[in-house]
Amino acid sequence: FRNRRILESADDLLSEPHGFGNNHIASMLAQLRPSPFRGTWGQKARRRTESIRTPADCDIEVEYVEPYNLDLDASYSRNIPTVIVLHGINGNSTEPYVEQAALHIAVEKKWRAIVLNY
């Protein structure tokens, strides 16, 4: 029942942004805004990055976005829910929608977000 309500309300997400004639202008303007990590939410989350070398001699950058007050050594920190955020084909972890999703997960939900840069 809950998922049906979410899907039914998705039409609002796919409509044109208020005040814009088309979605492309809104997408371009989103690129101009400063990173949400510079605001008050950014002070409530910690970012750390690891680089993993693959057998094909490529690097995959893994970015962790976690609640700032999370004790990384505590057993709780190993067991908190973790959400993997994947960017689009030409994107990376600095895309506005990726940063916003990762911050929402870390600050509002108090979960860990992992962003893969591939």
Secondary structure, 3 states (H helix, E strand, C coil): CHHHHHHHCHHHHHCCCCCCCCHHHHHHHHHHCCCHHHCCHHHHEEEEEEEEECCCCCEEEEEEEEECCCCCCCHHHHHCCEEEEECCCCCCCCCHHHHHHHHHHHHHCCCEEEEEEC
